[in-house]
């Protein structure tokens, strides 16, 4: 079974590779959509695990390319910043499942085989979602609070107060 892992987080990518090698998979790695395209040309995978957000392109582009292969791969999309919109788009493009990071090899393998149905305890609280979203926007602004506040249409001080709190429980 050939598996392609596409993720820009090298330690995570290598840990997944090792876990799937122990399970008997033939694993290829890619750190970007361009590397994923080259890996697909070398050997078409049967399965793929694709990170949604990467430098150099979107994981959704990789999903499109994998599903366009003569023998389309079973694709699971991973993301640290999940939204309903991106989940719907990933499934519409042909991904068989959409998992939030951190996901372990057991969860990913079950998703690849179509066996995962998320329990309700996996659903994060609204406070947790807001906190993660604010931190994602701040990261997109390279830590610039003023720019993040402008993008969020929020007063800078309000954003600072929200970010100073400890992360809410999931």
C-alpha positions as CSV (number, residue, x, y, z in Angstrom):
1,X,0.0,0.0,0.0
2,X,1.5,3.3,-1.1
3,X,0.9,6.3,1.1
4,X,1.9,9.9,0.4
5,X,2.2,12.3,3.4
6,X,2.1,16.0,2.5
7,X,2.9,18.3,5.4
8,X,5.2,21.2,5.9
9,X,5.8,20.3,9.6
10,X,8.9,18.1,9.3
11,X,8.8,16.4,12.8
12,X,5.1,15.5,12.3
13,X,5.8,14.3,8.8
14,X,8.7,12.1,9.9
15,X,6.7,10.7,12.9
16,X,3.8,9.8,10.6
17,X,6.2,8.2,8.2
18,X,7.8,6.0,10.9
19,X,4.4,5.0,12.2
20,X,3.1,4.0,8.8
21,X,6.3,2.2,7.9
22,X,5.9,0.0,11.0
23,X,2.3,-0.8,9.7
24,X,3.7,-2.0,6.4
25,X,3.0,1.0,4.2
26,X,5.3,2.2,1.4
27,X,5.6,5.9,2.4
28,X,6.5,8.9,0.3
29,X,7.0,12.3,1.8
30,X,6.4,15.9,0.5
31,X,6.7,19.2,2.3
32,X,4.8,21.3,-0.3
33,X,2.3,21.0,-3.1
34,X,5.1,21.1,-5.7
35,X,6.9,18.2,-4.0
36,X,3.6,16.3,-3.8
37,X,3.1,16.7,-7.6
38,X,6.6,15.2,-8.2
39,X,6.0,12.3,-5.7
40,X,2.7,11.5,-7.5
41,X,4.5,11.3,-10.9
42,X,7.1,9.0,-9.4
43,X,4.6,6.6,-7.9
44,X,0.9,7.1,-7.7
45,X,-0.2,6.6,-4.1
46,X,-3.2,4.6,-3.1
47,X,-3.6,6.7,0.1
48,X,-2.7,10.3,1.0
49,X,-2.6,12.4,4.1
50,X,-2.6,16.1,3.2
51,X,-2.1,19.1,5.4
52,X,-4.5,21.9,4.4
53,X,-2.2,25.0,5.0
54,X,1.4,24.9,3.6
55,X,3.7,27.5,2.1
56,X,3.6,27.4,-1.6
57,X,0.0,26.4,-2.0
58,X,-3.1,24.9,-0.5
59,X,-3.6,21.3,0.4
60,X,-6.9,21.5,-1.5
61,X,-4.8,21.8,-4.7
62,X,-3.1,18.5,-3.8
63,X,-6.4,16.9,-3.1
64,X,-7.6,17.9,-6.6
65,X,-4.4,16.5,-8.2
66,X,-4.7,13.2,-6.3
67,X,-8.3,12.7,-7.2
68,X,-7.5,13.4,-10.9
69,X,-5.1,10.5,-11.1
70,X,-6.1,7.5,-13.2
71,X,-6.5,5.5,-10.0
72,X,-7.6,8.2,-7.5
73,X,-6.0,8.0,-4.0
74,X,-8.1,7.9,-0.8
75,X,-7.3,11.3,0.8
76,X,-7.5,12.5,4.4
77,X,-7.0,16.2,5.0
78,X,-5.4,17.3,8.2
79,X,-5.4,20.8,9.6
80,X,-4.6,22.8,12.7
81,X,-7.1,25.5,11.7
82,X,-10.3,23.7,10.7
83,X,-13.4,25.5,9.6
84,X,-16.7,24.2,8.3
85,X,-16.1,25.9,4.9
86,X,-12.7,24.2,4.3
87,X,-14.0,20.8,5.5
88,X,-16.9,21.0,3.1
89,X,-14.6,22.1,0.3
90,X,-12.2,19.2,1.0
91,X,-15.0,16.6,0.9
92,X,-16.5,18.2,-2.2
93,X,-13.1,17.8,-3.9
94,X,-13.0,14.1,-3.0
95,X,-11.3,13.8,0.4
96,X,-12.8,10.9,2.3
97,X,-12.2,12.5,5.7
98,X,-11.1,15.7,7.4
99,X,-9.2,15.6,10.7
100,X,-8.0,18.3,13.1
101,X,-4.4,18.2,14.3
102,X,-3.1,16.7,16.3
103,X,-4.2,13.4,14.9
104,X,-2.3,10.2,15.6
105,X,-1.5,7.4,13.2
106,X,-4.4,5.2,14.5
107,X,-6.9,8.0,13.8
108,X,-5.4,8.7,10.4
109,X,-5.3,5.0,9.4
110,X,-9.0,4.5,10.5
111,X,-10.0,7.6,8.5
112,X,-8.1,6.4,5.4
113,X,-10.1,3.1,5.7
114,X,-13.3,5.1,6.1
115,X,-13.9,3.8,9.7
116,X,-13.8,7.1,11.7
117,X,-16.9,8.8,12.9
118,X,-15.9,11.6,15.3
119,X,-17.4,11.4,18.8
120,X,-19.1,14.5,20.1
121,X,-16.3,15.0,22.6
122,X,-14.0,15.9,19.6
123,X,-16.0,19.0,19.0
124,X,-14.2,22.0,20.5
125,X,-16.0,24.6,22.5
126,X,-16.9,27.9,20.8
127,X,-14.5,29.7,23.2
128,X,-11.7,27.4,22.1
129,X,-12.5,27.9,18.4
130,X,-12.4,31.7,18.9
131,X,-9.1,31.5,20.7
132,X,-7.5,29.4,18.0
133,X,-8.9,31.6,15.2
134,X,-7.5,34.8,16.9
135,X,-4.1,33.1,17.2
136,X,-4.2,31.9,13.6
137,X,-4.9,35.5,12.4
138,X,-2.1,36.8,14.7
139,X,0.3,34.2,13.2
140,X,-0.7,35.2,9.7
141,X,0.2,38.8,10.6
142,X,3.6,37.6,11.9
143,X,2.7,38.6,15.5
144,X,1.7,42.1,14.7
145,X,-1.2,42.8,17.1
146,X,-2.3,46.1,15.4
147,X,-2.5,44.4,11.9
148,X,-4.3,41.4,13.3
149,X,-6.8,43.7,15.1
150,X,-7.4,45.6,11.8
151,X,-8.1,42.4,10.0
152,X,-10.4,41.2,12.7
153,X,-12.2,44.6,12.9
154,X,-11.5,44.7,16.6
155,X,-9.9,47.2,18.9
156,X,-6.2,46.3,19.5
157,X,-6.6,46.3,23.3
158,X,-9.5,43.9,23.1
159,X,-7.5,41.5,21.0
160,X,-4.6,41.7,23.5
161,X,-6.9,40.9,26.4
162,X,-8.4,37.9,24.6
163,X,-5.0,36.6,23.7
164,X,-3.6,37.0,27.2
165,X,-6.1,34.5,28.6
166,X,-5.1,30.9,28.9
167,X,-6.5,28.7,26.1
168,X,-10.0,27.6,26.9
169,X,-10.6,23.9,27.5
170,X,-11.6,22.0,24.4
